[in-house]
Amino acid sequence: MTHVKTLLAPAAIVMTLAVPAFAQDAAIDINGDGMYSYPELTAVLPDLTEADFEAMDVSADGLLDADEIATGQEAGLLPS
C-alpha cells in the first residue's frame, strides 16, 4: 500500500500543476464548480465575445472546462 501512495503522490502534484492557473481562479469561478460560464468570464474579461466563448466551448455545454480553457489560452482568446 505504501508503494501505491509513493507513486500516486507525485502524479497528483503533476496533475495539479498541469491545470492552467487561470482555470483555478476562484475570483472568476463564482459558483466553485471548476468551470467557467460566459457570465463569469465576461465579469473579468468584458471584451470577450459570445462567439469567442462558443468557439472555445467545444462540448457545447455552456461551460469551459480546464481543457477548453487551455485551448482558449493557446489560441490567444484567454490570458495565460
C-alpha positions as CSV (number, residue, x, y, z in Angstrom):
1,M,0.0,0.0,0.0
2,T,2.9,2.4,0.8
3,H,4.2,1.8,-2.7
4,V,0.9,2.9,-4.3
5,K,1.0,6.1,-2.2
6,T,4.5,6.7,-3.2
7,L,3.5,6.5,-6.9
8,L,0.3,8.5,-6.6
9,A,1.6,11.5,-4.7
10,P,3.9,12.7,-7.5
11,A,1.2,12.1,-10.1
12,A,-1.3,14.2,-8.1
13,I,1.3,17.0,-7.9
14,V,1.9,16.9,-11.6
15,M,-1.8,16.9,-12.4
16,T,-2.4,19.8,-10.1
17,L,0.4,21.8,-11.8
18,A,-0.8,20.9,-15.3
19,V,-4.1,22.8,-14.9
20,P,-3.7,26.4,-16.1
21,A,-3.6,29.0,-13.3
22,F,-6.4,30.9,-15.0
23,A,-8.6,27.8,-14.6
24,Q,-8.1,27.8,-10.8
25,D,-9.1,31.4,-10.2
26,A,-11.8,31.5,-7.5
27,A,-12.5,35.1,-8.3
28,I,-13.7,34.1,-11.8
29,D,-15.3,30.7,-10.9
30,I,-18.0,32.3,-8.7
31,N,-20.1,29.2,-8.1
32,G,-17.0,27.0,-7.5
33,D,-17.9,24.3,-10.0
34,G,-14.4,24.2,-11.5
35,M,-15.7,25.5,-14.9
36,Y,-16.3,29.0,-16.3
37,S,-19.6,30.2,-17.7
38,Y,-19.9,33.1,-20.1
39,P,-21.2,35.5,-17.4
40,E,-18.3,34.5,-15.1
41,L,-15.8,35.2,-17.8
42,T,-17.3,38.5,-19.0
43,A,-17.3,39.8,-15.5
44,V,-13.5,39.8,-15.6
45,L,-13.0,39.9,-19.4
46,P,-15.6,42.3,-20.7
47,D,-14.2,42.3,-24.2
48,L,-14.8,38.5,-24.6
49,T,-17.5,38.0,-27.3
50,E,-20.1,35.3,-27.1
51,A,-18.8,34.0,-30.5
52,D,-15.3,33.5,-29.0
53,F,-16.8,31.8,-25.9
54,E,-18.8,29.4,-28.1
55,A,-15.7,28.7,-30.2
56,M,-13.9,27.6,-27.0
57,D,-16.9,25.6,-25.7
58,V,-16.3,22.6,-27.9
59,S,-18.6,20.4,-25.7
60,A,-21.4,23.0,-26.2
61,D,-22.5,22.7,-22.6
62,G,-22.2,26.4,-21.9
63,L,-19.2,25.9,-19.6
64,L,-15.5,25.9,-20.2
65,D,-13.6,23.1,-18.5
66,A,-9.8,23.0,-17.9
67,D,-9.1,21.6,-21.4
68,E,-11.2,24.1,-23.1
69,I,-9.6,27.0,-21.1
70,A,-6.2,25.7,-22.0
71,T,-7.1,25.6,-25.7
72,G,-8.6,29.1,-25.4
73,Q,-5.3,30.3,-23.9
74,E,-3.3,28.6,-26.7
75,A,-5.5,30.3,-29.3
76,G,-5.0,33.7,-27.6
77,L,-8.7,34.0,-26.7
78,L,-7.9,33.9,-22.9
79,P,-5.0,35.3,-20.9
80,S,-2.4,32.8,-19.7
